[in-house]
Each structure stands twice: as structure tokens, then as C-alpha cells.
């Protein structure tokens, strides 16, 4: 996601932007120092927790869920999207503190994987939102529409769209020497630099924040309206979870998108001086790390928040070392799975709630 422009009195000039350090005419040393000192630790934490959480989702889906519904298909694909995001981090951990030493081909591949994970993740969050919307608001129609086959077909289409959206990152990334540092960053043709910067930044904002929030706002408003008409003691919990999903997504992604827009339109906001560029550069690094950390939250709010999924997770830990963790994780033995499952009702209201929880 390395595309930014620098404003000058003579117009816009080509300056490649690298999230491991902002490259500006005044040499933003504060940004480079922050990147080399702080980012490796932050990226490492995201890598560890994101890998563990999403791998656990994949294991539970394969071992217990058996992909019996469209929701299972989308959860698997979301976990794969997050894992793609995560697998690009080891290269970025090294690159944030050192030169890019992995070659031009690996620069393009790693950038492509990064973008593919980002765009596909946004798309599958949208699909999961629509899946819940159909299950609750159009429950009868959903019986025919929410099938495993349709889930697979829409997932394939989604991956194709994500690959197309990621293609500029693969085409324009390359290795080049900048200020005595070998970088892996975006390089556009001189005559199309600003249009490409503007297009890619706005596309990232639209796909990564605006469109998902629009879909969530519409679908979840209809879902909440439907749930409030249900006589079910769990409806308050479901509504609360919906608000958590929207607020968390906004808080994790909005700061990064705002920082990118400030960087893109720096001249319009009179931010095109060394101090402001350095501040924006640090802000982009911090907010991007926060945005990447959302892949650690996805397993919690989309998978483990669900009652059935949580029960399968408890069962998994019981069978694989849960007795060793029982001293520290009392919830593993608080309630037998069979007893908890036996209280599950198949009433219409309960089915509506279960589509959210």
C-alpha cells in the first residue's frame, strides 16, 4: 500500500512511499526511526496472535463444522484472507528495520499477497454481513439462497475480484535504491503518478472502509429491527454484538484511511512541510498497524462469539490438552457441551438469534 505524492510549488512530483519509512525530500528520520524501533515488535505481536486465532478457526471449521452452511464457507475464506495478510508480515518485520534484501520477484509477490489479503478480507466481511441479513430478514428465502454451493460460487467470484483489485500492487511494486536504502515500493510512470496515487488511495478507502460500513449500516439496521420484534431473551446480546462488530471495524480501519487521505491531499490541507509530513508518516505507520491488527479480532467477533462455534472450541481444547489448562481456564469445565446443546431451541426466534450469535 505504498502510494503517496509530495506537493511542491511546481506541482506534484514522484516520490515513492513506503510504510516502513516515509521517503520525502526532507528525509523524515523520525518516521524511519519509529519504523525500525517500534514496528517489528508490533508486527510480531499481530503475527503471533493473528496466526493462532485464524488457524484455530480453520481447525474448528474442518474438524467440527464440516462446512454445512454458507456461513461456514465465508468464515473459512475470511480466516484464509487474514492468514494471507499475516503471512506477509515476516517480510515486513525484517524490512521495517532493514533494507529490502529479498529481490524484485519477492517484492511483487509479498505485496500482492498483502493486498489480496486486505481486499478479500473486506469482501468476505461484507458477504458475512449479507449472509446474516438474509438469514434473519428474509428467513424463508434464505433457506434456498444460503446453500454451500452458492457459498462456494460467491467465494470464487470474490477471490477473482480481490485478485483484480490487488493487481496494481503486483504490477507497480519493484525494488529500487532510495536515499541509500534499497526499498520495495510502488513506482508509477512519471506522467500518471498522481492519477494512480489518487485512484488507488480512494479505492482503498472505498473498499476498505466506506462500502463495508454502508453495507453494515443497512443490513444491521434491518437485522436489529427484526430482532427487536422477536420474543427472545438473547436478542439484547445479539444486538449488542452487532454494535460491537460495527464499532470495532470503524475504530480499527477509519484512522488509517483518514491518515492516507491526509497524505494524499497534503497540499490542500497545508501539510506539505517536513514536520507535518513526518507526523503523517508516523501516523500512517501506527494506524496501519492498528488496521492490520483487525485480523486478530476477526476470529473473536465472527467465529468465537457464536455459541456453537464457542462450544466446538471448548470441546477441542478439552480433547487436546484442556486438562492441563483447567487450572487457568475454568470455563473449559464449567458446563458440559451436551447439557448446553440440549437447551437449544429450534423456534423461529431462536433461529433468528443463532444467525447472529
C-alpha positions in Angstrom: 0.0 0.0 0.0 2.9 2.3 -0.8 1.5 5.2 -2.8 1.7 8.8 -1.8 2.6 12.1 -3.5 4.5 15.1 -2.4 3.3 18.6 -3.2 5.7 21.2 -4.3 5.4 24.7 -5.6 5.9 23.3 -9.1 3.2 20.7 -8.9 3.2 17.1 -7.9 6.4 15.1 -8.1 7.0 11.4 -7.9 8.0 10.2 -4.5 7.6 6.5 -3.7 6.0 5.9 -0.3 7.0 3.0 1.9 5.1 2.3 5.1 8.3 1.1 6.7 9.5 4.7 6.4 8.3 7.8 4.6 10.7 8.9 1.8 10.4 12.7 1.5 12.8 15.4 0.2 13.5 16.4 3.7 14.3 12.9 4.9 11.8 12.0 7.6 14.3 10.5 10.0 11.7 10.4 12.8 9.5 8.2 10.7 12.3 5.8 9.7 13.5 5.6 13.4 10.0 4.9 14.6 9.6 2.2 11.9 12.8 0.4 12.8 12.4 0.6 16.5 8.6 0.0 17.0 7.1 -1.7 14.0 9.0 -5.0 14.3 7.6 -5.6 17.8 4.0 -4.5 16.8 4.0 -6.6 13.6 5.4 -9.6 15.6 2.6 -9.4 18.1 0.0 -9.2 15.3 1.6 -12.1 13.5 1.6 -14.4 16.6 -2.0 -13.7 17.8 -3.4 -13.5 14.3 -1.8 -16.8 13.3 -3.0 -18.6 16.4 -6.6 -17.2 16.2 -7.2 -17.8 12.5 -5.5 -21.2 12.4 -7.8 -22.2 15.3 -10.8 -21.1 13.2 -9.7 -23.2 10.3 -9.1 -26.2 12.5 -12.6 -25.9 14.2 -14.3 -25.5 10.8 -12.6 -28.5 9.3 -12.8 -30.8 12.4 -16.3 -30.0 13.7 -18.4 -27.7 11.5 -17.8 -29.7 8.3 -18.8 -26.8 6.1 -22.6 -27.4 6.4 -23.7 -23.9 5.6 -22.8 -20.8 3.6 -21.7 -19.1 6.8 -19.0 -21.8 7.4 -17.7 -21.2 3.8 -17.4 -17.5 4.4 -15.8 -17.9 7.8 -13.2 -20.2 6.3 -12.4 -17.7 3.5 -12.2 -14.8 5.9 -9.7 -16.8 8.0 -7.7 -17.6 4.8 -7.8 -13.9 3.9 -6.4 -13.0 7.4 -3.8 -15.6 7.1 -2.6 -14.2 3.8 -2.4 -10.9 5.5 -0.4 -12.4 8.3 2.0 -14.5 6.1 3.2 -11.2 4.5 4.2 -9.8 7.9 7.6 -11.7 8.5 9.0 -9.9 5.4 7.7 -6.6 6.6 9.1 -7.2 10.1 12.5 -7.5 8.6 12.0 -4.7 6.1 10.8 -2.2 8.7 14.3 -2.2 10.3 16.5 -3.1 7.3 16.8 -2.8 3.5 14.7 -5.0 1.3 17.0 -7.9 0.5 14.5 -10.5 -0.9 14.7 -9.4 -4.5 12.3 -7.9 -7.0 10.2 -11.0 -7.6 9.6 -11.5 -3.8 8.8 -7.8 -3.5 6.0 -8.1 -6.0 4.7 -11.5 -4.6 4.7 -10.3 -1.0 3.0 -7.0 -1.9 0.4 -9.0 -4.0 -0.3 -11.3 -1.0 -0.7 -8.3 1.3 -3.2 -6.6 -1.0 -5.0 -9.8 -1.7 -5.5 -10.5 2.0 -6.7 -6.9 2.5 -9.3 -6.8 -0.3 -10.5 -10.3 0.1 -10.9 -9.8 3.9 -13.1 -6.7 3.3 -15.2 -8.6 0.7 -15.8 -11.6 2.9 -16.8 -9.4 5.9 -19.4 -7.8 3.5 -20.6 -11.3 2.5 -20.9 -12.4 6.1 -23.0 -9.3 6.8 -25.2 -10.0 3.9 -25.4 -13.7 4.9 -26.7 -12.7 8.3 -29.1 -10.2 6.8 -30.7 -12.9 4.5 -30.9 -15.4 7.4 -32.8 -13.1 9.7 -34.7 -10.6 7.5 -35.6 -13.0 4.7 -35.6 -16.3 6.5 -37.8 -18.2 4.1 -35.8 -17.0 1.0 -32.6 -17.8 2.9 -33.4 -21.5 3.0 -32.9 -21.7 -0.7 -30.2 -19.0 -1.1 -27.8 -19.8 1.8 -26.5 -23.1 0.5 -23.0 -24.4 0.5 -22.9 -24.4 -3.3 -23.8 -20.7 -3.6 -21.3 -20.1 -0.8 -18.6 -21.7 -2.9 -19.6 -19.9 -6.1 -19.7 -16.5 -4.5 -16.4 -17.2 -2.7 -14.7 -18.0 -6.1 -16.1 -14.8 -7.6 -14.9 -12.8 -4.6 -11.3 -14.1 -4.8 -11.3 -13.2 -8.5 -12.5 -9.6 -7.7 -9.9 -9.4 -4.9 -7.1 -10.5 -7.3 -8.1 -7.9 -9.8 -8.2 -5.2 -7.1 -4.7 -6.3 -6.0 -3.2 -6.4 -9.4 -1.8 -2.8 -9.3 0.2 -3.7 -6.2 1.8 -6.6 -8.1 2.4 -4.7 -11.3 3.9 -1.4 -9.9 5.9 -2.7 -7.0 9.6 -3.1 -7.5 13.0 -2.8 -5.8 14.9 0.5 -6.1 17.6 2.4 -4.3 16.1 5.5 -2.5 18.3 7.6 -0.2 20.9 4.9 0.1 18.3 2.4 1.1 17.0 -0.5 -1.0 13.2 -0.3 -0.9 10.3 -2.3 -2.1 7.7 0.3 -3.0 5.3 1.5 -5.7 6.7 3.2 -8.7 4.4 4.7 -11.2 5.2 6.2 -14.6 6.0 9.9 -14.2 3.1 11.1 -16.4 0.5 9.1 -14.5 1.9 9.3 -11.0 -0.8 11.5 -9.4 -3.8 9.9 -11.1 -2.6 6.4 -10.0 -1.9 7.6 -6.4 -5.3 9.2 -6.2 -7.2 6.2 -7.7 -5.5 3.6 -5.5 -5.9 5.6 -2.3 -9.5 6.3 -2.9 -10.1 2.7 -4.0 -8.6 1.5 -0.7 -10.8 3.9 1.2 -13.9 2.9 -0.6 -13.4 -0.9 -0.4 -11.7 -0.9 3.0 -14.0 1.4 4.9 -16.8 3.3 3.1 -18.5 0.4 1.3 -18.3 -2.1 4.2 -19.7 0.4 6.6 -22.5 1.2 4.2 -23.4 -2.5 3.9 -23.1 -3.0 7.7 -25.3 0.1 8.5 -28.1 -1.0 6.1 -28.0 -4.7 6.9 -27.6 -4.5 10.6 -30.3 -1.8 10.9 -32.7 -4.2 9.3 -31.5 -7.1 11.4 -31.9 -5.1 14.6 -35.4 -4.1 13.6 -36.3 -7.7 13.0 -34.7 -9.0 16.2 -36.5 -6.4 18.4 -39.8 -7.9 17.3 -38.7 -11.3 18.5 -39.6 -12.5 22.0 -36.2 -14.0 22.9 -34.1 -13.3 25.9 -30.9 -13.5 23.8 -31.9 -10.7 21.4 -30.2 -8.0 23.6 -27.0 -10.0 23.4 -27.3 -10.2 19.6 -28.0 -6.5 19.2 -25.0 -5.7 21.4 -22.8 -8.0 19.3 -23.9 -6.2 16.1 -22.9 -2.8 17.5 -19.6 -4.2 18.7 -18.9 -5.5 15.1 -19.6 -2.1 13.5 -17.8 0.0 16.1 -14.7 -2.3 16.2 -14.4 -2.3 12.4 -14.7 1.5 12.2 -12.2 2.1 15.0 -9.6 -0.2 13.5 -9.9 1.0 9.9 -11.0 4.6 9.9 -7.8 6.2 11.4 -5.7 4.5 8.7 -7.9 5.6 5.9 -8.0 9.2 7.2 -4.2 9.3 7.5 -3.9 8.1 3.9 -6.3 10.8 2.7 -4.3 13.5 4.6 -1.1 12.2 3.0 -2.7 12.2 -0.5 -4.2 15.7 -0.2 -1.4 17.2 1.9 -1.1 20.3 -0.2 -4.8 21.1 0.1 -4.6 20.9 3.9 -1.3 22.9 4.0 0.5 19.9 5.4 3.3 19.7 2.8 6.2 20.7 5.1 8.8 18.5 6.8 7.3 18.5 10.3 3.8 17.7 9.1 5.0 15.1 6.6 6.9 13.4 9.4 3.9 13.4 11.7 1.6 12.0 9.0 4.2 9.3 8.2 4.3 8.2 11.8 0.5 8.3 12.0 0.3 6.1 8.9 2.6 3.5 10.4 0.7 3.5 13.7 -2.8 3.4 12.2 -1.8 0.8 9.6 -0.6 -1.5 12.4 -3.9 -1.0 14.1 -5.7 -1.8 10.9 -3.7 -5.0 10.4 -4.4 -6.0 14.0 -8.1 -6.3 12.9 -7.2 -9.7 11.5 -6.6 -10.8 15.2 -10.1 -9.5 16.1 -12.0 -11.2 13.2 -11.8 -14.7 14.8 -13.2 -13.4 18.0 -16.2 -11.4 16.7 -17.1 -13.5 13.7 -16.4 -17.0 15.0 -15.8 -17.4 18.7 -18.7 -15.0 19.6 -21.1 -17.6 18.2 -22.4 -20.0 20.8 -22.0 -23.2 18.7 -18.5 -22.2 17.5 -17.5 -21.4 21.0 -18.8 -24.8 22.2 -16.8 -26.6 19.5 -13.7 -24.6 20.6 -14.1 -25.7 24.2 -14.5 -29.3 23.1 -11.4 -29.0 21.0 -9.3 -27.8 24.0 -10.8 -30.4 26.3 -9.7 -33.1 23.9 -6.3 -31.6 23.2 -4.7 -30.6 26.5 -7.7 -29.0 28.1 -7.0 -30.9 31.4 -3.6 -29.1 31.6 -5.3 -25.7 31.1 -8.2 -26.3 33.5 -6.4 -24.7 36.4 -6.1 -21.5 34.4 -9.2 -21.7 32.2 -12.1 -22.7 34.4 -14.6 -22.0 31.6 -13.4 -25.2 29.9 -15.1 -27.3 32.5 -17.9 -25.0 33.6 -20.7 -26.7 31.6 -20.8 -29.9 29.7 -21.2 -29.5 26.0 -24.1 -32.0 25.8 -26.1 -30.1 28.5 -25.5 -26.8 26.9 -26.6 -28.1 23.5 -29.7 -29.8 24.9 -31.2 -26.4 25.8 -31.0 -25.2 22.3 -34.5 -24.5 20.9 -35.4 -24.6 17.2 -38.1 -21.9 17.4 -38.2 -19.2 14.8 -36.9 -16.6 17.2 -34.1 -18.8 18.3 -33.0 -19.5 14.7 -33.0 -15.7 14.1 -30.8 -15.1 17.1 -28.5 -18.0 16.2 -27.7 -16.5 12.8 -26.1 -13.6 14.7 -24.6 -15.4 17.7 
